[in-house]
């Protein structure tokens, strides 16, 4: 069974800005704004933002969405949506603490590679 949510066919011909503004994308896989508004009055919500190097992300799924160029546009559309949300939700409105933290995946994963050669080989996969 696959858990991958399939893309909207229309996104393949859209710019990143058009994707970020589309109603379908704002709900895919969940509407972060609606989620935050619905639950933040009742629970302490914090977000962890995982950052992967962009080119490696595109290269790792270069066959998705009809090829790397279209896949890149779709990912950039979602990056715009995420950026807009994070820019408007810097701090918790109740206690003033940061609402989200950025974690660079490369920093976490690089400790598992023994040499520069292993890092380059992993990036090619």
C-alpha positions as CSV (number, residue, x, y, z in Angstrom):
1,X,0.0,0.0,0.0
2,X,1.4,3.4,-0.9
3,X,1.0,6.4,1.3
4,X,2.2,8.9,-1.3
5,X,-0.5,11.5,-2.1
6,X,-0.7,11.9,-5.8
7,X,-0.3,15.4,-7.4
8,X,-3.0,17.3,-9.1
9,X,-2.5,17.0,-12.9
10,X,-3.0,20.7,-13.3
11,X,0.1,21.5,-11.2
12,X,2.3,20.1,-14.0
13,X,1.7,23.2,-16.1
14,X,1.7,25.8,-13.4
15,X,4.4,28.0,-12.1
16,X,5.5,27.7,-8.4
17,X,3.5,30.8,-7.6
18,X,0.3,29.5,-9.2
19,X,0.7,26.2,-7.3
20,X,1.3,28.0,-4.0
21,X,-1.9,30.0,-4.6
22,X,-4.1,27.1,-5.7
23,X,-6.8,25.8,-3.3
24,X,-5.8,22.2,-4.0
25,X,-2.2,22.8,-2.9
26,X,-3.2,24.7,0.2
27,X,-5.1,21.6,1.3
28,X,-2.4,19.1,0.3
29,X,-1.8,17.1,2.5
30,X,-3.3,19.4,5.1
31,X,-4.1,23.0,5.5
32,X,-1.5,24.2,8.0
33,X,-3.3,27.5,8.7
34,X,-6.6,25.8,9.4
35,X,-4.8,23.1,11.5
36,X,-3.1,25.8,13.6
37,X,-6.2,27.9,14.1
38,X,-8.3,24.9,15.0
39,X,-5.9,23.3,17.6
40,X,-3.7,26.1,19.0
41,X,-6.4,27.3,21.5
42,X,-6.3,23.8,23.1
43,X,-2.8,22.5,22.8
44,X,0.8,23.7,22.5
45,X,1.7,23.3,18.9
46,X,5.3,23.4,17.6
47,X,6.6,22.7,14.2
48,X,9.9,21.1,13.2
49,X,10.9,22.1,9.6
50,X,13.2,19.6,8.0
51,X,15.4,21.1,5.4
52,X,17.0,19.0,2.6
53,X,19.4,20.4,0.0
54,X,17.1,21.4,-2.9
55,X,19.0,19.8,-5.8
56,X,19.4,16.5,-3.9
57,X,15.7,16.5,-3.1
58,X,14.8,17.0,-6.8
59,X,17.5,14.5,-8.0
60,X,16.2,11.8,-5.5
61,X,12.8,11.8,-7.3
62,X,13.8,12.9,-10.8
63,X,11.2,10.7,-12.4
64,X,8.3,12.1,-10.4
65,X,5.8,14.5,-12.0
66,X,7.1,13.9,-15.5
67,X,10.7,14.9,-14.9
68,X,13.0,17.1,-12.8
69,X,11.9,20.4,-14.2
70,X,8.2,19.9,-13.4
71,X,9.0,18.2,-10.1
72,X,11.2,21.2,-9.2
73,X,8.3,23.7,-9.9
74,X,5.9,21.7,-7.7
75,X,8.4,21.5,-4.9
76,X,9.1,25.2,-5.1
77,X,5.3,25.9,-5.0
78,X,5.2,24.0,-1.7
79,X,8.2,25.8,-0.4
80,X,6.5,29.1,-1.1
81,X,3.4,27.9,0.9
82,X,5.5,26.7,3.8
83,X,7.5,30.0,3.8
84,X,4.4,32.1,3.9
85,X,3.0,30.1,6.8
86,X,6.3,30.2,8.7
87,X,6.8,33.9,8.1
88,X,3.4,34.7,9.6
89,X,3.8,32.3,12.6
90,X,7.1,33.0,14.1
91,X,6.1,33.0,17.8
92,X,3.5,31.4,20.0
93,X,0.9,34.0,20.7
94,X,0.4,32.8,24.3
95,X,3.9,32.3,25.7
96,X,6.0,34.1,23.1
97,X,8.3,31.1,22.3
98,X,9.4,30.2,18.8
99,X,6.7,28.3,17.0
100,X,9.0,26.4,14.7
101,X,12.6,25.1,14.5
102,X,14.6,24.4,11.4
103,X,16.6,21.2,11.3
104,X,19.1,20.6,8.4
105,X,18.8,17.0,7.4
106,X,22.3,17.0,5.9
107,X,23.8,17.9,9.3
108,X,22.1,14.9,10.9
109,X,22.9,12.5,8.1
110,X,26.5,13.5,7.4
111,X,27.8,12.0,10.7
112,X,26.9,8.6,9.3
113,X,29.3,8.9,6.4
114,X,33.0,8.1,7.0
115,X,34.6,10.0,4.2
116,X,34.0,12.7,1.6
117,X,33.8,9.9,-1.0
118,X,30.9,8.3,0.9
119,X,29.0,11.6,1.1
120,X,29.4,12.1,-2.7
121,X,28.2,8.5,-3.4
122,X,25.2,9.0,-1.1
123,X,24.3,12.2,-2.9
124,X,24.3,10.4,-6.2
125,X,21.7,7.9,-5.1
